C-alpha cells in the first residue's frame, strides 16, 4: 500500500494561556499542503515484527520514530500481531514547523486501519494519535481544520479556495518546546510586522513569531523581505518555524520569487512551491 503524508502550515496560531499540564491552550487554523512524504506499508510473514526503513539517515530507526510508535499503538489497540514492513521517503524537512513527523504517524494509523480492515473510527484513531503528538489528530481528519486545546481538539473546515504557497526554510531548525517556553517573556522587534494580515479571505497571524524572531532575527528579516515582494500577498512563519511561507498573488511567477530569494537573501535556502489541500478546488490526497 502506497500512501502520502502531507505537510501542513498554520494559517493562524493564537496562544491563549498556559495549561496545568505543561502545554499551552491554543486556537489555530491549519491547512494540509501538497508537499508530502511517501510511505509504503505491506504485510509480511514476519510475525511480531515491524520492519522500518527510511531514505533519510537522520531519521531515528528505532521505537523513537513516530511511524514505529504509531504502528505499535495500532497493534496494541487492536490486539493484532504486527507483521509489516514500512518504507518512508522523506520530502518534508525536519524542525521546519511543517508537521512532517506527525503527518507520518497519522498516515500510518490511517493506512494500517485500512490494510487490516479494523474499521476504527476516526475519533478513536485521533485518541491514539494524541498520545504521540499534538498535531497528529489534525492529520487524521485529512482536512483543513480549526484546532483548540493543545491542538488535539479538531474541527474540520473547508478553505474558500486553494492558496498558492512558496515555502522557504534556512539551514537551521527551531525547537517547538523552546518556542512555546519563551512565548510569555519575549519582546517584539521594532520595525517587524506581527499584526494579523488579511488576504484572499484569510487571516494570517502567528503568536510564536515573537519568541522565535527575537532569537532568530534572520527569520524576522526574511518575513519582511517577502512582504516587500510585489508577488506576495501575505507572509508568515509556520508553527514554531523555521519555515516561513509566502501566500502568492494570483497569476504570478512563483519561480521568479524563489530565484530572487536565493540571490538576495540566502543561496542555501530550501524552497518548495506548493498549494493548500482541502479547498473547493483542491481535494485531499486519499489513502490508496
Secondary structure, DSSP 8 states (H G I E B T S, - for coil): -EEEEEEEEEEEEEEEEE-TTSSEEEEEEEEEEEEEEEEEEEE-S-TTEEEEEES-TTS--STTSHHHHHHHHHHHHHT---EEEEEEE--S-TTSSS-HHHHHHHHHHHHHHHHTT----HHHHHHHHHTT-TTHHHHHTTS-EEEETTTTEEEE--BSS--EEEEEE-S----HHHHHHTTTT----TT---S-EEETTEEEEETTHHHHHHH-HHHHHHHHHHHTSTTEEEEEE-TTSSEEEEEE-TT--HHHHHHHHHHHT-TT-EEEEEEBSSBTTB------
